[in-house]
Amino acid sequence: MSLIGRAVKETVRALRRGKAHVATNLPDLAELAHRLSDGRALLEPLYREYVRRVSPPEWAVSIETACVLHALCLMVRPRTILDLGSGFSSVTFRHYSRAYATDCVVHSVDDNARWLDRTRRFLESLDLSTEGLIEWPEFRQTMSHYQLIFHDLGDMSLRAESLEYVMELRAEAGWVILDDMHKSKYAPVAEKVCAAAGLRLVSLQDLTLDRYGRFACLLTD
């Protein structure tokens, strides 16, 4: 049974018991799935160029997750986006901003200055905005809030260590996507931090699983 089907059945059972945790801010996962093909048609040629020129595919965000990010943007129309871990996700968000929400603020943050520069040069080659590219130490001095956050920053130790701070940057009723939830040491940390923040994790494995076994999760109220 699919993720969507399981989620629906679990919610129905819980409602019958009077114990449902109803996610008030959960995007329609069925609609999200239906939107993926349009995003893939747009992003896949750019992705092929990205993994040829900038990063091998096992390092880059997967095309599956990039398509989910694009579809989620189209569904919820965020005006503030935090892109933690620059790269192809930066391309995805800036395409959305240019085509659908020119007033959308996108901040792409990286702990590696050299990698941030590679992202900048690739964005320039596509004539996409390079505003809001920020190094992690500088970004840590700020406390802004974002309607959509994609957390894919640095190595897994930095990812786990920064997660509580990232939760504080989530705007009210905002969305957070955590990548690489296949990591056995990272997933329990993420679950603990999310529970402490009063949030729950919704697996997007059915939509984002790639050939390396990677997948993402969505945080919701």
Secondary structure in CASP SS format (residue, H / E / C, confidence):
PFRMAT SS
TARGET T0000
AUTHOR 0000-0000-0000
METHOD secondary structure of the structure
MODEL  1
M C 1.00
S C 1.00
L H 1.00
I H 1.00
G H 1.00
R H 1.00
A H 1.00
V H 1.00
K H 1.00
E H 1.00
T H 1.00
V H 1.00
R H 1.00
A H 1.00
L H 1.00
R H 1.00
R H 1.00
G C 1.00
K C 1.00
A C 1.00
H C 1.00
V C 1.00
A C 1.00
T C 1.00
N C 1.00
L C 1.00
P C 1.00
D C 1.00
L H 1.00
A H 1.00
E H 1.00
L H 1.00
A H 1.00
H H 1.00
R H 1.00
L H 1.00
S H 1.00
D H 1.00
G H 1.00
R H 1.00
A H 1.00
L H 1.00
L H 1.00
E H 1.00
P H 1.00
L H 1.00
Y H 1.00
R H 1.00
E H 1.00
Y H 1.00
V H 1.00
R H 1.00
R H 1.00
V C 1.00
S C 1.00
P C 1.00
P C 1.00
E C 1.00
W C 1.00
A C 1.00
V C 1.00
S C 1.00
I H 1.00
E H 1.00
T H 1.00
A H 1.00
C H 1.00
V H 1.00
L H 1.00
H H 1.00
A H 1.00
L H 1.00
C H 1.00
L H 1.00
M H 1.00
V H 1.00
R C 1.00
P C 1.00
R C 1.00
T E 1.00
I E 1.00
L E 1.00
D E 1.00
L E 1.00
G C 1.00
S C 1.00
G C 1.00
F H 1.00
S H 1.00
S H 1.00
V H 1.00
T H 1.00
F H 1.00
R H 1.00
H H 1.00
Y H 1.00
S H 1.00
R H 1.00
A H 1.00
Y H 1.00
A C 1.00
T C 1.00
D C 1.00
C C 1.00
V E 1.00
V E 1.00
H E 1.00
S E 1.00
V E 1.00
D E 1.00
D C 1.00
N C 1.00
A H 1.00
R H 1.00
W H 1.00
L H 1.00
D H 1.00
R H 1.00
T H 1.00
R H 1.00
R H 1.00
F H 1.00
L H 1.00
E H 1.00
S H 1.00
L C 1.00
D C 1.00
L C 1.00
S C 1.00
T C 1.00
E C 1.00
G C 1.00
L E 1.00
I E 1.00
E E 1.00
W H 1.00
P H 1.00
E H 1.00
F H 1.00
R C 1.00
Q C 1.00
T C 1.00
M C 1.00
S C 1.00
H C 1.00
Y E 1.00
Q E 1.00
L E 1.00
I E 1.00
F E 1.00
H E 1.00
D C 1.00
L C 1.00
G C 1.00
D C 1.00
M H 1.00
S H 1.00
L H 1.00
R H 1.00
A H 1.00
E H 1.00
S C 1.00
L H 1.00
E H 1.00
Y H 1.00
V H 1.00
M H 1.00
E H 1.00
L C 1.00
R E 1.00
A E 1.00
E E 1.00
A E 1.00
G E 1.00
W E 1.00
V E 1.00
I E 1.00
L E 1.00
D C 1.00
D C 1.00
M C 1.00
H C 1.00
K C 1.00
S C 1.00
K C 1.00
Y H 1.00
A H 1.00
P H 1.00
V H 1.00
A H 1.00
E H 1.00
K H 1.00
V H 1.00
C H 1.00
A H 1.00
A H 1.00
A C 1.00
G C 1.00
L C 1.00
R E 1.00
L E 1.00
V E 1.00
S E 1.00
L C 1.00
Q H 1.00
D H 1.00
L H 1.00
T H 1.00
L C 1.00
D C 1.00
R C 1.00
Y C 1.00
G C 1.00
R C 1.00
F C 1.00
A C 1.00
C E 1.00
L E 1.00
L E 1.00
T E 1.00
D C 1.00
END
